[in-house]
Amino acid sequence: MDTINNEFENNVIDTASLPKFEEAALTVLKPDYRKIMFFNVALIYIIVAIAGGAALYFIEQTRDYIIPAIIIYTVFLFISIVLTNLSFKNRGFAFRNHDVIYKSGVIATTTTIIPYNRVQHVALHEGILSRKFGLASVEVFTAGGDSSDIKISGIEKQHAENIKQLLVGKILKQENTNEE
């Protein structure tokens, strides 16, 4: 019994000396992706403008609120443009030896780090606009979820394909290691 207890160690880890993910140089998204983000915002605001305009035109009780509605609409549009621009600037990704890092967010910043040995599968997507600009999205899935853990949009298509191949290679290497 004493031999088992003497061999057991549970040393304290100095968390101050751990590698800092903040020091990883993040790759920024392609500038054309900002155009796609602004297109999506514009599409939403066009739909809201049509619906709001129709309501103000066809519903007589709302006509007194045209000026306040235009002011509120303009303020929200301005805020959306600023937040979309900041959101684009705050996104970045990095692939290190053992994991992938994705950072995003404006008001609250989220940094997701996924070790390669947790990756289950990878998907590459191209939307209509993304295809026009030669961009793609890479989705990284881990076990235990039906949605992706990381979706990195705004990557040049060839780069996205290279990333997918890297991750698939890591998955296959991990599976071969587990089988042995």
Secondary structure, 3 states (H helix, E strand, C coil): CHHHHHHCCCCCCCHHHCCCHHHCCCECCCCHHHHHHHHHHHHHHHHHHHHHHHHHHHCHHHHHHHHHHHHHHHHHHHHHHHHHHHHHHCCEEEECCCEEEEEECCCCCEEEEEEHHHEEEEEEECCHHHHHHCEEEEEEEECCCCCCCEEEEEEEHHHHHHHHHHHHHHHHHHHHHHHC
